[in-house]
């Protein structure tokens, strides 16, 4: 990737990043979007999006993101793949270190989203791809007619448990509390599904495995202290998310959980750098709010660039 000057560089290719790219390029700004892995972000692992306006009955997450991608490049947005390692603030310009190479721009929109939180248990990393997964849509079909567990009690965990009943013979839903945090409609679906067994007030204490991969787990009740071993071929972890903001630590103000501090205007503490989507502080993390953030960030960047051009 050669060093190139842009008006706007957008880091992240999820709903926020693609919307920002659409708005920025439509405003005739020379715009580049850099994605580390695949376009679409977490939505690529969402089976059905039921609350995106205009699609009664819902739309599959990957299909919606394909439409986003097609639309985002309509006005000339460039897309590149790589890892942004650092942002350097030069005042009126910014320098991005991307896979060891420098790129410059007038404004940066950080839309890097979040990554799944790990359990932090011995052997977890070694079992990824061998029974432990963080994406039911990606890996669920590998566990046809096999017992599995979903760890967590929020919307993501509930959605994954319900999706996995299409394949698994049994789904243990392990939650450290005595009630789910998922929305009411998802809770009703969980309790009505005969394939799902709730394991309340419990955590995963230990993985059981052999040379082929995961074969079971030890689950411990946090109230009674009692533990039991269950046979499992798959475990899907959905215990929360961590913002992908490590590369801006020390440059941008982050909250105690690592989210970029900014208001609804997406403006950060560094002029010319904006934060959009799940990586910023917000009361709601949904595709609809990410889209709104992306639009706002692009408009803010456009305004700044106009002022810089007028001053030069």
N, C-alpha and C positions, 0 to 999 in steps of 0.2 A: 504494500500500500504506500504510494508515494505521498510526499508532503504536499498538501494542497490548501489553499485559502478558501474558506467558506464564510458565508454570512452567519449561518446557524449550523451547529453540529448537535444532533440529538443522540443521546446515548440510551439505547434500549429500544427494542422493536415490538413492544406489547401494544395494547390499545392506546395508552397515553402517548407513546412515542410515534406510532403511526398517525394518530390524529394531529399531533404537533407537526409532523412532516407534511401532512396534507395542507394544513393551514399556512405553514411557512412557505412552501413551494408555490401555493396558490397566490401568495402575496408577492411573488416574483423574487423571493430571496433564494440565493444559491444555498441549497440545503442538502445536508448529508445525514443519514441515519445509520448508526453503527450498532449492530446486534452481535452479541457474543455467541449465541447458539442458533435458535430457530425463531422466526418471526411469529408473533402471536402471544408470547409469554405464557402465563398460567392458563390462559383460555384454551390453549392447545390440548390441555389435559382435562377439560370440562366437557362432560358428556352432553348435557342439555342446558342451554341458557333459557330460562323461562321468563325472565324479567327484562329482556331487551325490547324496548318499545317497537311496535311494528311487526312483531312476529308472534301472533297469538298461537299458542301450542308449543312455542319454543323453537330454538334453532341450535344445532350442534355447535359447540365451541369452535372446533377447527374450521367448520364451514364459514362461520361468522368472521373468523380471523382471515380467511382467504379473501373474503369480500373487502375487509379492511385493507389488506395488502394491495389488492388490485386498484382500489380507490386512492390509496396514499401516494402512488407513483404517477397518477394521472397528470399532475402538473409539473413533473420533472424532478421529483425527489430522487436523490441518489441513495443507494443502499450498499453498505459494505459490511463485511463480517470481520470481527476482531475483538480484542479485549482492551478496554481503556484502562490503563494502569495508573494514570495520574492526570490531573488538570492543574495547569500553572496559570495563575492570574497575572496578566501583564498590564492590567488597567483597561485600556480600550480594546485590547485583544486577549484571547486566551490560547494557550498552547495545550494540546492533548497529546499524551504519550500513548500511542496505540501499537501494541505488540513491538515496542522498542523504537517506533518511528514517530516523528513529530508531525502534527497537523495543527493548523491555526484557524481561528474563526473569531467573529465579533461577539457571538453569544452562544451559550451552551444550555441545552435543556437536558437535565438528568431525569431519565424515566426508566430506571433500571429495575424497578419492581422489587420482588422479594423472592426468597428461596425457602423451601421447606425446612423446618427445624428438625434436628436429629434427636434421637433418644439419648445418645451419649453412653450407651452400654458397651462393654467389652465385646468385640467381635462384630459389631454392627457394620463397620466399613467393609470387612471381609465378606459379609453376607449380602451386600448390595448386588443385585443381579442373580443371587443364588437363594432367593426367598424373601429378602427384605427389599421393599420398594416404597417410593414416595409418590407413585402415580398409578392409580387404578386403571385409568384409560389406557396407559401404555402397556401395562403388564398383566392386567386381569385375565386375559384369555389364556395365559399360560397355566392357570390353576383350575381347569375344568374338572369338576367332580372331586375337588380336594378341599380339605378344611383350611380356612385362613382366619386371620385376625385383622381388625382395623383398630388402630390406637388413636383415641381422641373422642371429643364429644361436641365439636362445633359443626357448622354447616358443611365444611369440606369432608370431615370424617363421615357424617351422615350420608352425603351424596356418594362417597366412595363405597360405603357399606352397601347401600342400595344397588349401586351399579354392579358390585361384585357378586350379588346374589344371582346374577345371570349365569355365572360360571361355577362358583364354588358350591360344594355340597353343604357347607355350613360356614357361617360368618360369626366369629366372636367379636363383639364390639366392646373394647376395653376402655373404660373411662375412670379417671382418678376421683371423680365426684359421684354423687348419688342422683344426679339428674343431668340431662343433656343441655348444652348451650345452644344447640341448633334451633332454627326457627320452628314454629309450631307445626307447620305443614310437613316438614321433614321428620319431626318426631313422630307424628301420627303414622307416617309411612314406615318408619323403623319398627314401631311397636306392632304394626299390622302384618309384618313380614315374618313368616314362620321359620325362615332360614337364619334369622338373626337372633343370637343369644346375647343379651346384655350382661356384661361383667362389671358391676359397679364398684366404686371405691378402690379400684385396683390399678396396679402398674406392672410393667414388664420388669422382672427382676433379673432374668437370665435367658439367653438363647440356648437352645439345644440344637446341635447340628452334627452332620457327619461329612464325609468327603463329597457327597452330592449336594449339600446345602442345608438349609433350615429344615429341621424335622419336628421342632416343638419349641415351647417356651415355658418358663416358670412365671406364673402370675401370682402376685401377692396382694392380699387385701390390706389396705392401709389402716383400717379401723381395728380389725381383729388380729392382724399380724400373721394370719394363716396363709399358706402358699399351696398352690397346686400346679402340676405339670399337665399341659394340654398338648395334644398332637397337632402340629400345624405344618403345612408346606409353604405357606406364604404369610407375610406380615406387611401390612400397609400402614405407614406412619403418617398421621395427619394431626399433629399436636401443636401446630402453629407455624408462624413464618418469621423470617429474619430479613430485614431490608438489606439490599445489596448496595451498601454505601461505604464500604471499607476504603475505597480509593479516594474518597473526598474527606476522610477524617483529618482534622487539622486545618482544613480549608473552609468547609461549610459547618455551620452550627448544627449539631445533632442533638436529639433528645436522649434520655437515658437508655432507650431501646435501640438507638441507632438510626431513627428516622430523621430525615432532613427537616429542620425547623423552617417553616414558611407559612404564610397565610393563604387565603383563597386566591390572592393575586399571583401565587407561585414564586414570588420574588424571595431569593435567599439573602443571606447577609453579604454576599459578594455581588456587586453590580454586574449584570451581564450573565449571571448564572441563575437558572430557574429550575425548580423541581416539580415534577408532575407524576401523578399516579400513586401507586402503593408505597413508593419509597419515601414519601413525604408524610409529615404529621397530618392526620385527618381523622374525622369521626367515622367515616365510612370508606371501605375499600371494595369497590364494585367496578365493573367495566364502565358503567355509566358515569361514575365520578372520575375515573381515569380519563375518559374521553373529554369531559369538561375541563379537566386540568390541562390536557394536551392543547386544547384550543386556546385556553387563557395564556399558557406559557408562550405559545407561538405569537399571539397578539402582543404580549409584553415585549418579546424579543424584537418583533417588527418595529414597535414604537422606539425602542432603544436604538436600533440600527439606523432608523430614519434620523434620529437626533445626532448620532455620531457622524453620519454622512453630511448633515447640514453644517456641523461644526468644522468639518475638514476642508 
